Amino acid sequence: MGPRQGRRAVPPAAGGLHDEADVARAYEAHGAELHRFALRALGDAAAAQDVVQETFLRAWRAADRYDPSLASLRVWLFAIARNAVLDHVRAAGARPWQGALVADVADAAGDGAGQPVEDPGEQLMRGWVVEEALRRLSDEHRTAIVETYLRDRPPGEVAAELGVPVGTVRSRVFYGLKALRVAMDEMGVQP
């Protein structure tokens, strides 16, 4: 299954993923977003696709345990995806020769020569901490930081898209980064 871009399908019935049609609707509604999540966590498109497939397989197998009164289908799928990502990272840790092989190939190709390979588990945890800290910001600050700082878009482009002056976007980034530092301090994390 590959994530589809574009139109969004009607989400599956509130009861979960009981048949192929429910799984197809859930994939149409959430597959691309789950793929982006896994790709950010793992940094590998093929591994991210494996995680998405594993997520929907686990969700389908556990459909009888899904309780819509506890969480939305989206939240439930992301919880499963988070566990699938962690399982993937653990499995990669159990096969360190694979990471060394990838690093050797990258060095031979001239990519990242001489740079230490970062532990994927540590990278994943840092990403989750930043995501949680971003959730604690106002929508305006979060949007400004994500669009200009994380997606590396020019403030003028973001300002035009949001319909605000460029100075407003810059101000939101400045104060948003300050609020992000405070949020990370409250979480007990050093930025």
C-alpha positions as a printed NumPy array, in Angstrom:
array([[  0.   ,   0.   ,   0.   ],
       [  1.369,   3.438,  -0.849],
       [  0.11 ,   6.662,   0.715],
       [ -2.189,   8.552,  -1.59 ],
       [ -2.204,  12.289,  -1.857],
       [ -5.153,  14.448,  -2.72 ],
       [ -8.771,  13.718,  -1.908],
       [ -9.767,  12.38 ,   1.478],
       [-12.265,   9.582,   1.772],
       [-15.043,   9.302,   4.281],
       [-13.58 ,   7.85 ,   7.486],
       [-14.597,   4.339,   8.447],
       [-17.588,   3.702,  10.619],
       [-17.154,   4.558,  14.286],
       [-16.913,   0.842,  15.018],
       [-13.346,   0.51 ,  13.698],
       [-11.888,  -1.757,  11.024],
       [-14.129,  -4.782,  10.672],
       [-13.881,  -5.423,   6.934],
       [-11.761,  -4.554,   3.918],
       [-13.908,  -1.522,   3.064],
       [-13.323,  -0.052,   6.548],
       [ -9.575,  -0.64 ,   6.23 ],
       [ -9.543,   0.963,   2.774],
       [-11.432,   4.032,   4.046],
       [ -9.137,   4.311,   7.072],
       [ -6.085,   4.045,   4.839],
       [ -7.457,   6.694,   2.485],
       [ -8.178,   9.02 ,   5.402],
       [ -5.015,   8.443,   7.481],
       [ -2.413,   6.542,   5.429],
       [ -0.501,   9.542,   4.11 ],
       [ -0.369,  11.195,   7.526],
       [  0.844,   7.975,   9.157],
       [  3.494,   7.636,   6.438],
       [  4.761,  11.173,   7.121],
       [  4.9  ,  10.385,  10.844],
       [  6.877,   7.185,  10.279],
       [  9.15 ,   8.871,   7.733],
       [  9.984,  11.676,  10.196],
       [ 10.678,   9.106,  12.895],
       [ 12.766,   6.713,  10.812],
       [ 14.212,   8.832,   8.003],
       [ 13.743,   5.955,   5.548],
       [ 10.842,   5.867,   3.073],
       [ 10.85 ,   2.077,   2.69 ],
       [ 10.898,   1.53 ,   6.45 ],
       [  8.128,   4.115,   6.868],
       [  5.985,   2.264,   4.329],
       [  6.614,  -1.005,   6.183],
       [  5.493,   0.664,   9.423],
       [  2.282,   1.949,   7.804],
       [  1.459,  -1.501,   6.465],
       [  2.198,  -3.041,   9.854],
       [  0.001,  -0.406,  11.521],
       [ -3.03 ,  -1.274,   9.413],
       [ -2.412,  -4.997,   9.775],
       [ -2.261,  -4.69 ,  13.571],
       [ -5.325,  -2.43 ,  13.602],
       [ -7.31 ,  -4.89 ,  11.506],
       [ -6.28 ,  -7.814,  13.718],
       [ -7.212,  -5.869,  16.869],
       [-10.425,  -4.321,  15.51 ],
       [-12.496,  -5.952,  18.249],
       [-10.428,  -4.113,  20.907],
       [-11.013,  -0.658,  19.417],
       [-13.331,   1.463,  21.588],
       [-14.439,   4.711,  19.887],
       [-15.573,   6.091,  23.26 ],
       [-11.924,   6.1  ,  24.414],
       [-10.212,   7.567,  21.337],
       [-10.833,   8.473,  17.728],
       [ -9.724,   6.047,  15.04 ],
       [ -6.942,   8.479,  14.085],
       [ -5.573,   8.566,  17.637],
       [ -5.794,   4.767,  17.892],
       [ -3.96 ,   4.312,  14.58 ],
       [ -1.205,   6.726,  15.637],
       [ -0.745,   4.806,  18.906],
       [ -0.348,   1.606,  16.907],
       [  2.028,   3.361,  14.492],
       [  4.144,   4.672,  17.37 ],
       [  4.503,   1.125,  18.692],
       [  5.32 ,  -0.178,  15.194],
       [  8.025,   2.493,  14.834],
       [  9.523,   1.535,  18.197],
       [  9.448,  -2.131,  17.215],
       [ 11.192,  -1.258,  13.954],
       [ 13.888,   0.716,  15.804],
       [ 14.381,  -2.142,  18.275],
       [ 14.647,  -4.636,  15.437],
       [ 17.238,  -2.432,  13.74 ],
       [ 19.16 ,  -2.36 ,  17.037],
       [ 19.118,  -6.145,  17.098],
       [ 20.735,  -6.119,  13.64 ],
       [ 23.515,  -3.51 ,  13.995],
       [ 25.305,  -4.935,  10.958],
       [ 22.47 ,  -3.518,   8.821],
       [ 23.109,   0.036,  10.028],
       [ 26.838,  -0.396,   9.473],
       [ 26.181,  -1.65 ,   5.963],
       [ 23.989,   1.362,   5.171],
       [ 26.645,   3.696,   6.615],
       [ 29.371,   2.018,   4.53 ],
       [ 27.306,   2.403,   1.355],
       [ 26.599,   6.056,   2.187],
       [ 30.305,   6.714,   2.826],
       [ 31.228,   5.054,  -0.463],
       [ 28.705,   7.285,  -2.223],
       [ 30.153,  10.363,  -0.507],
       [ 27.066,  10.986,   1.671],
       [ 27.9  ,  12.031,   5.223],
       [ 31.481,  10.845,   5.052],
       [ 33.128,  11.013,   8.427],
       [ 29.916,  11.845,  10.296],
       [ 28.871,   9.607,  13.19 ],
       [ 25.639,   7.655,  12.67 ],
       [ 23.045,   8.855,  15.175],
       [ 21.119,   6.316,  17.235],
       [ 17.646,   6.099,  15.617],
       [ 16.003,   5.552,  19.004],
       [ 17.522,   8.751,  20.369],
       [ 16.52 ,  10.643,  17.229],
       [ 12.968,   9.295,  17.522],
       [ 12.65 ,  10.302,  21.185],
       [ 13.986,  13.794,  20.476],
       [ 11.418,  14.173,  17.686],
       [  8.58 ,  13.171,  20.001],
       [  9.732,  15.635,  22.672],
       [  9.805,  18.479,  20.147],
       [  6.359,  17.488,  18.82 ],
       [  4.929,  17.495,  22.34 ],
       [  6.495,  20.885,  23.081],
       [  5.075,  22.27 ,  19.81 ],
       [  1.589,  21.069,  20.809],
       [  1.823,  23.306,  23.884],
       [  2.171,  26.459,  21.752],
       [ -0.618,  28.608,  20.371],
       [ -1.757,  27.766,  16.839],
       [ -0.215,  30.982,  15.472],
       [  3.199,  30.374,  17.04 ],
       [  3.23 ,  26.69 ,  16.091],
       [  2.299,  27.437,  12.466],
       [  4.957,  30.14 ,  12.159],
       [  7.686,  27.886,  13.585],
       [  6.728,  24.813,  11.6  ],
       [  6.423,  26.657,   8.295],
       [  9.499,  28.899,   8.53 ],
       [ 11.855,  27.087,  10.838],
       [ 11.13 ,  23.384,  10.321],
       [  9.973,  23.466,   6.683],
       [ 12.543,  26.151,   5.84 ],
       [ 10.093,  28.381,   3.993],
       [ 10.761,  32.121,   3.588],
       [  8.784,  34.328,   6.005],
       [  7.412,  36.345,   3.071],
       [  5.908,  33.237,   1.487],
       [  4.346,  32.138,   4.778],
       [  3.025,  35.651,   5.425],
       [  1.375,  35.768,   2.004],
       [ -0.214,  32.366,   2.6  ],
       [ -1.516,  33.374,   6.043],
       [ -2.586,  36.853,   4.925],
       [ -0.506,  38.668,   7.551],
       [  2.481,  41.041,   7.323],
       [  5.983,  39.548,   7.152],
       [  6.864,  41.231,  10.442],
       [  4.004,  39.387,  12.126],
       [  5.355,  36.032,  10.963],
       [  8.85 ,  36.941,  12.181],
       [  7.453,  38.062,  15.516],
       [  5.456,  34.841,  15.874],
       [  8.596,  32.812,  15.179],
       [ 10.611,  34.812,  17.718],
       [  8.034,  34.552,  20.52 ],
       [  7.108,  31.012,  19.521],
       [ 10.733,  29.867,  19.93 ],
       [ 10.797,  31.502,  23.369],
       [  7.572,  29.692,  24.308],
       [  9.008,  26.457,  22.906],
       [ 12.053,  26.787,  25.192],
       [  9.747,  27.347,  28.172],
       [  7.641,  24.318,  27.217],
       [ 10.756,  22.147,  26.941],
       [ 11.998,  23.427,  30.309],
       [  8.634,  22.517,  31.851],
       [  9.032,  19.045,  30.352],
       [ 12.496,  18.796,  31.943],
       [ 14.306,  18.715,  28.618],
       [ 17.33 ,  20.767,  27.61 ],
       [ 16.809,  22.229,  24.088]])
